Amino acid sequence: MDIKQLQFLCALERLGHFGKAADACCVTQPTLSMRLRNLEEELGVTLIKRKQRFEGFTPEGERLLQWAKQTISAFDGLKSEAARLKGSLVGTLRIGIVPLSHVHLMPVLKALSEQSPQLRFQLHSLSSEQIIEQLTSNHLDVGLTYLAQVESERFIVHPLGQPDIGLLYHPEYFHFDQDSNLPAPHRLPWSALANIPLGLLSPAMRFRQGIDRTASVKGVTLTPLIESDAVEHLIEAANEGLCCTLVPLPVLNSPMLDHLMIAPMETALPQPALAAVSCRNQSTPNGLALALLQMLKTAH
């Protein structure tokens, strides 16, 4: 048995397809299949349900898969810790982010990359529930998610605060007199939202739920023209003048926003607070995750 076989097993679980798992592991499909059969023979149990294609894991396979994940996590942690002791970090940092996070993550990743040129990053846009699930199953190292979703005894938690709210719009199609430098009482009233086409995140999203609560308290009924679980769709619609959209402040820098403007909203109910979280594992601490959490703590 070697670590490669366990990595193949976990890749198959993650991707659910022999060919995709082989591609992800940079081997041929016959090689991956052969190595997994060798693992089954060595362990003396059938791990994988096979017919014409991958059909899942046997009950024994599900049990041993959890041990494989722990072993790979420990192996990756050992390599990361050794690199950290030499003054650098190596490996891939897997980060899950809720849509419309107000956290300026890219400057932090740039600083980490400059410190550790061999470090790589994978970014995934996920719901808060998906982030917690994938942190627990070792598919993510760090999550930027809502603090209320996090059980502090299971995770290392760094709170990242609550955002203000602004209306994102294209000035060629919509006009507002509000100035972003004016104090809060002079900002855009929520009643203005009743008379403009809106694009909003889907109702299941936490940010959208906070918007709906504030609108209800303000006596405003929101009837969005567009609802989407992808932020890119809302920004594209705003660029076309199809609608305006509500976003957390401060707004992240992006070429997609070059032609758009922000009208800060008047006082809103507090939006759900964000946090950077990582699984708490005292025996094999994740050096990559701890490095990112420390840098986020410094930046915020």
C-alpha positions in Angstrom: 0.0 0.0 0.0 1.2 3.5 -0.8 -0.1 7.1 -0.5 -0.9 7.1 -4.3 -3.5 4.4 -4.0 -5.2 6.3 -1.2 -5.1 9.5 -3.3 -6.7 7.5 -6.2 -9.4 6.2 -3.9 -10.3 9.7 -2.7 -10.2 11.2 -6.2 -12.7 8.5 -7.3 -15.0 9.4 -4.4 -14.7 13.1 -5.2 -15.3 12.9 -8.9 -17.4 9.8 -9.2 -15.9 8.6 -12.4 -12.8 6.4 -13.2 -11.7 8.5 -16.2 -12.1 11.8 -14.4 -10.3 10.5 -11.4 -7.4 9.2 -13.5 -7.1 12.6 -15.3 -7.1 14.4 -12.0 -4.3 12.1 -10.7 -2.3 12.4 -14.0 -2.4 8.7 -14.7 -4.2 6.5 -17.3 -7.6 5.0 -16.4 -6.2 1.4 -16.6 -3.4 2.3 -14.2 -5.8 3.9 -11.7 -8.1 0.8 -11.9 -5.2 -1.6 -11.5 -3.8 0.2 -8.5 -7.2 0.3 -6.8 -7.7 -3.5 -7.4 -4.2 -4.0 -5.9 -5.3 -2.1 -2.8 -8.4 -4.2 -2.5 -6.4 -7.4 -2.8 -3.9 -6.2 -0.1 -6.7 -5.2 2.3 -8.7 -8.3 1.6 -12.0 -6.4 1.0 -13.9 -5.1 -1.9 -14.0 -1.3 -1.8 -15.7 -0.3 -5.1 -18.9 -1.3 -6.7 -18.1 -2.0 -10.4 -20.1 -2.9 -13.5 -19.7 -1.0 -16.7 -18.8 2.1 -14.7 -18.2 3.3 -11.1 -21.4 2.7 -9.1 -20.2 3.8 -5.6 -18.5 2.2 -2.7 -19.3 -0.9 -0.7 -20.1 -0.4 3.0 -16.5 -1.6 3.7 -15.3 0.9 1.1 -17.2 3.7 2.8 -15.6 2.9 6.2 -12.0 2.6 4.8 -12.5 5.7 2.7 -12.6 7.8 5.9 -9.3 6.3 7.0 -7.8 7.1 3.6 -8.9 10.8 3.9 -7.4 11.1 7.4 -4.1 9.5 6.1 -3.9 11.9 3.1 -4.7 14.8 5.4 -1.9 13.8 7.8 0.5 13.2 4.8 -0.3 16.7 3.3 0.0 18.2 6.8 3.5 16.6 7.3 4.7 18.0 3.9 3.2 21.5 4.7 4.7 21.6 8.1 8.1 20.5 6.9 8.0 23.3 4.2 6.8 25.8 6.8 9.8 24.9 9.1 12.1 25.7 6.1 10.4 29.1 5.8 8.0 28.3 2.9 4.7 26.7 2.2 4.0 24.1 -0.6 0.8 22.4 -1.7 -2.7 23.5 -2.8 -4.9 25.6 -0.5 -8.6 24.7 -1.1 -10.9 27.6 -0.2 -14.7 27.7 -0.3 -16.4 31.1 -0.5 -20.1 32.1 -0.1 -21.5 34.2 -3.0 -21.1 38.0 -2.4 -18.5 37.8 0.3 -17.3 41.3 1.2 -13.8 39.9 2.2 -10.9 41.2 0.0 -9.3 37.7 -0.5 -7.1 38.3 -3.5 -4.6 40.7 -1.9 -4.2 38.1 0.9 -3.6 35.3 -1.6 -1.1 37.5 -3.5 0.8 38.1 -0.3 0.8 34.4 0.5 2.0 33.6 -3.0 4.8 36.1 -2.8 5.9 34.5 0.5 5.6 30.9 -0.8 5.9 30.8 -4.6 5.2 27.0 -4.7 1.8 27.5 -3.0 -1.3 27.0 -5.3 -4.9 27.9 -4.7 -8.3 26.4 -5.6 -11.3 28.6 -5.1 -14.9 27.3 -5.0 -18.1 29.3 -4.8 -20.4 27.4 -2.5 -23.4 27.8 -0.1 -22.6 28.0 3.6 -24.0 24.5 4.1 -21.7 23.1 1.3 -18.7 24.8 2.8 -19.3 23.2 6.3 -19.9 19.8 4.7 -16.7 20.0 2.5 -14.6 21.2 5.4 -15.7 18.3 7.5 -15.1 15.8 4.6 -11.6 17.3 4.0 -12.5 18.6 0.5 -11.7 22.2 1.7 -9.0 23.6 3.9 -10.6 27.0 4.6 -14.1 28.4 4.3 -15.3 32.0 4.1 -18.8 31.4 5.4 -21.5 32.7 7.8 -20.5 32.7 11.4 -24.0 31.5 12.6 -23.4 28.3 10.7 -20.2 27.4 12.5 -20.0 25.2 15.6 -16.9 26.8 17.3 -15.9 23.6 19.1 -15.4 21.8 15.7 -13.6 24.7 13.9 -10.9 27.3 14.2 -12.8 30.5 13.7 -11.8 34.0 12.7 -14.7 36.5 12.6 -14.6 38.9 9.6 -17.4 41.3 10.5 -20.7 42.4 8.9 -21.0 44.3 5.6 -22.9 47.4 4.8 -25.2 47.3 1.7 -25.0 49.2 -1.5 -27.0 49.4 -4.8 -24.9 48.5 -7.8 -26.1 50.2 -11.0 -25.0 51.4 -14.5 -25.2 55.3 -14.6 -26.2 55.3 -18.3 -29.5 53.6 -17.4 -30.2 54.6 -13.8 -29.6 57.8 -11.9 -29.3 58.4 -8.1 -28.3 61.6 -6.3 -26.7 59.9 -3.4 -22.9 60.4 -2.8 -20.9 57.5 -1.3 -19.1 60.1 0.9 -22.3 61.4 2.6 -23.3 60.2 6.1 -25.7 57.3 6.4 -29.0 59.5 6.8 -28.4 60.9 3.3 -27.9 57.5 1.6 -30.4 55.8 -0.7 -33.7 55.0 1.1 -35.0 51.4 0.9 -38.2 52.7 -0.5 -36.4 53.5 -3.8 -36.0 49.8 -4.4 -39.8 49.5 -5.0 -39.5 51.4 -8.3 -36.5 49.9 -10.0 -35.9 46.5 -11.6 -33.7 44.4 -9.3 -31.5 41.4 -9.7 -31.0 39.4 -6.5 -29.4 36.3 -5.3 -31.8 33.3 -4.9 -34.0 33.2 -1.8 -32.0 30.3 -0.3 -28.8 32.5 -0.1 -28.0 34.0 3.3 -27.2 37.4 1.9 -30.6 37.5 0.1 -32.4 36.5 3.3 -30.8 39.5 5.1 -31.9 41.8 2.3 -35.5 40.4 2.5 -35.6 40.9 6.3 -34.5 44.6 6.0 -36.9 45.3 3.2 -39.8 43.8 5.2 -38.9 46.0 8.2 -38.8 49.0 6.0 -42.2 48.2 4.5 -40.8 47.5 1.0 -41.9 44.6 -1.1 -39.1 43.4 -3.4 -40.1 41.9 -6.7 -36.8 41.0 -8.5 -36.7 40.9 -12.2 -33.9 38.3 -12.0 -32.9 35.8 -9.3 -29.7 33.8 -9.6 -27.3 31.8 -7.4 -24.4 33.1 -9.5 -23.2 36.7 -8.7 -21.7 36.9 -12.3 -25.2 36.8 -13.7 -26.4 39.7 -11.6 -23.3 41.8 -12.5 -23.7 41.0 -16.2 -27.4 42.1 -16.0 -26.4 45.4 -14.3 -23.8 46.1 -17.0 -26.5 45.6 -19.6 -28.8 48.0 -17.8 -31.3 45.3 -17.3 -31.5 45.8 -13.6 -29.7 47.0 -10.4 -28.4 44.7 -7.7 -27.6 44.8 -4.0 -24.1 44.0 -2.9 -22.1 44.1 0.3 -19.7 47.0 1.0 -16.8 47.5 0.4 -17.2 46.2 -3.2 -14.3 44.1 -4.4 -12.2 45.5 -7.3 -13.0 43.8 -10.6 -13.0 44.8 -14.3 -16.6 43.6 -14.4 -17.5 46.6 -12.2 -15.5 49.3 -14.2 -18.6 50.9 -15.6 -20.9 50.5 -12.6 -21.5 52.8 -9.6 -22.5 52.2 -6.0 -25.2 54.0 -4.1 -24.8 53.1 -0.4 -28.1 52.2 1.3 -29.5 53.8 4.4 -29.3 51.9 7.7 -30.1 48.2 7.3 -30.6 45.4 9.7 -27.2 43.8 10.4 -26.3 41.3 7.7 -25.1 37.8 8.7 -21.5 38.0 9.9 -18.8 36.2 8.0 -16.0 34.2 9.3 -12.9 32.3 8.0 -13.0 28.8 9.4 -10.9 25.6 9.3 -11.4 22.2 10.9 -9.9 22.0 14.3 -7.5 19.0 14.4 -4.9 19.3 17.1 -3.0 16.2 16.1 -2.3 17.3 12.6 -2.9 21.0 12.2 -3.3 22.2 8.6 -0.3 24.5 8.1 -1.8 26.0 4.9 -5.1 26.8 6.5 -3.4 28.3 9.6 -1.3 30.5 7.4 -4.3 31.9 5.5 -6.3 32.4 8.7 -3.4 34.3 10.3 -3.0 36.6 7.3 -6.8 37.2 7.1 -6.7 38.1 10.8 -3.9 40.6 10.2 -5.7 42.1 7.1 -9.1 42.4 9.0 
